[in-house]
Structures are given as C-alpha cells and as structure tokens.
Amino acid sequence: MLLKVFRETGPGVIFLIVISLAIFWISAFINPKLPVSAIYEIKPMPLYGIIKLLIGNNSLLGVIFSFLILSIMLFLVISFNTSVFFINERTFLPAFIYLLFSSVFPQYQVLNPVLPATLFLMLAVMRIMDSYRKPGIAFNFFDAAILISIASLFYANLIWFGLLVIISITLLRTVNIGEIALALLGLATPYILIFGLYYVLGKDLGIFLSDIKDNLFGETAGYQFQRLTIIVLIYSGLIVLISLGFLLRQMNSKKIKSRKTFYLLFWWFLVSLALYFILPSVSVEMIWIISIPASYFLAHYFIFVKKKLLPEIIFTGFLLLILLIQIFYIF
C-alpha cells in the first residue's frame, strides 16, 4: 500500500516527501550537533573551509545549511529522470528512496562537505547526458569536469569521479582525443585558479598540497557501527543487488539513451563502492554519493517488477528500518 502511494505523481506525493523530510531530520533540529571528527573537518578543502568560516560553531545553522542542500538534491534527483527519462516513467520515487538512504546515519545529518559536493556531481552527470548525440566536439565534458573539480574543493575525494567523465565519453560517443583533453583541462582548471589565488595572496602552497594529500590518502576517523545500522546496511545491500539483477534482465528492452544512462549510473555506483573499500580517507559519508544511483536502481525495480506483494514488503520494511534508526537515535 505504501509503495503504491509513493509511486503516484500527484501533488499529494510531494506533500508526503516534504513531511517525510521533516520527520527524518527532526532529530538533527531537536539536538543539532557539531560535525563529526573526520579528516575533511580537520583539514577542510578551500570551499568547505569558507562555509565553515561563515557558519562557525553554530551547529543549528550547519544543520539548516545541509537540510537546504538535501532539499535541492531531492529536486535534482527527480529532474534528472524527468529530463533524460531513462526510467521511462515520471515518478518522485527516486527522491524518496534517496531521502531514506540519506537517513541511515543520523550522526551525519550535520554540516558536511559531501552534500554540496554531491550536488555538483549531480549537475555534472546531468551535463554529461546533455551531450548525447550532440554533433562535433561536445564541450559538455569540459563543463562536467569543471563541476566535478569544484565539487572536490568541498570534498577532495570527489576528484576521483573525474573517471566518470572519461567513461562517459566512451559510453556516449566515438572516442575523441579532443574531448578527453578538454575533460582533463576541466578537472585541472579550478585547481590552477586556486593555486594562482593562493600564490597572489601569499598563502603557503606547501600546506595546501599537504592538506589535499591528507584528504585523499590520509586515514579518517572510523565509524562505530551499531547493530541496527548493520542490519539496515545488509538489508539495503541485498535489495540493491536484487534491483540491479532485475535491471540487467530488462536492459536489452530499453532505448539506447536509457541504457547508456543506467550504465553511467552503474559506474557511479562502482566508483563510490571502490573508494569506500580502498581509500582510508573515505568513511560512511560516502552514503550521500552512492545512494543516488542506488535510488534509481531501486525505483526502477519498484515501478516495473510485475509481482506487487514482494516489492511492497521490501519497500515497507526499508522504510520501517529507517524510522527505527531515527527513533533510537533520538531516545
């Protein structure tokens, strides 16, 4: 019953998402906390450092900032499917699923650099898909690379998603050395500007380079997983695998643009997963990033699977588990 409601496209679903957003973030507003101890907090990247300077130690203001960024993200998650139409149905379901995923770790519902970085990553992927069947050299890849590079000035590990730009060139177009060169130039441009600005201002470039190195390869504070959180992660992992298996079986029946979009999302998911397991500087904050492709995979499964009872049980179970996490965190 709940899944059927959230699959609708009327204004009532928008209202439910807004109410759900308020419910899942109520603990953050009731008891706002300072950001978690992480390498990106100790040695913030330049753009995140500016935000921290403006917000200071006002934890409530930090929560409000992250809440607003998440609200924009939910809009972009819906807008991406609406513009590319790769799920082949207009739906608000991916946004609600992303909201559920983003509520798995209530401790991270605070000021953090990953949310604004993810927003820029989302804009970059939207820009990439705009290049589909565009004649001549597509400057979209240059734009997308710049957006990803800017994202890394909030959260350094976003720079690795520059791989998505290179991968997308091979997925969407005949490989063109000029477009690859433009993408690499786009990744470098924000850093060239930052280094130039630091040099003019007399900042210590050695410290800046050291901070980048620590953000990329240093060891961040580990996360102490609670039993319920482990259960939720195992549960969500299983349903993502189910949705991926279902998607792969359906892939050949989809239009070319839809297939290529899902392949790009799969690479997004794969890069996120690899970063979490390979880099010591990455922790559970990666949930903000990996949840976007996962939300689309699950939304596709919930919409097109023919058996209705099992998806309803899976969806309701996931929702109840997230509610339990939030309730236990409050009390």
ZIBELFEN-V287878 format. One record per backbone hydrogen bond with DSSP energy under -1.0 kcal/mol. CO is the residue of the C=O (numbers start at 1). NH is the residue of the N-H. Records with the same first field share a line. If there is no record, write none. Layout:
CO->NH ; NH
This chain:
1->5
2->6
3->7
5->8
10->13
11->15
12->16
13->17
14->18
15->19
16->20
17->21
18->22
19->23
20->24
25->29
26->30
27->31
38->41 ; 42
39->43
45->49
46->50
47->51
48->52
49->53
50->54
51->55
52->56
55->58
57->59
58->62
59->63
60->64
61->65
62->66
63->67
64->68
65->69
66->70
67->71
68->72
69->73
70->74
71->75
72->76
73->77
74->78
75->79
76->80
77->81
78->82
79->83
80->84
81->85
92->96
93->97
94->98
95->99
96->100
97->101
98->102
100->103
101->104
105->108
106->109
108->110
113->117
114->118
115->119
116->120
117->121
118->122
119->123
120->124
121->125
122->126
123->127
124->128
125->129
126->130
128->131
129->132
131->134
139->143
140->144
141->145
142->146
143->147
144->148
145->149
146->150
147->151
148->152
150->153
151->154 ; 155
153->47 ; 48
155->158
156->159
158->161
159->162
160->163
161->164
162->166
163->167
164->168
165->169
166->170
167->171
168->172
169->173
176->180
177->181
178->182
179->183
180->184
181->185
182->186
183->187
184->188
185->189
188->192
189->193
190->194
191->195
192->196
193->197
194->198
195->199
196->200
197->201
198->203
204->208
205->209
206->210
207->211
208->212
209->213
210->214
211->215
212->216
213->217
214->218
226->230
227->231
228->232
229->233
230->234
231->235
232->236
233->237
234->238
235->239
236->240
237->241
238->242
239->243
240->244
241->245
242->246
243->247
244->248
245->249
246->250
247->251
250->253
251->254
255->259
256->260
257->261
258->262
259->263
260->264
261->265
262->266
263->267
264->268
265->269
266->270
267->271
268->272
269->273
270->274
271->275
272->276
273->277
274->278
275->279
279->282
280->220
283->286
284->287
285->288
286->290
287->291
289->292
290->294
291->295
292->296
293->297
294->298
295->299
296->300
297->301
298->302
299->303
300->304
301->305
308->312
309->313
310->314
311->315
312->316
313->317
314->318
315->319
316->320
317->321
318->322
319->323
320->324
321->325
322->326
323->327
324->328
325->329
326->330
327->331
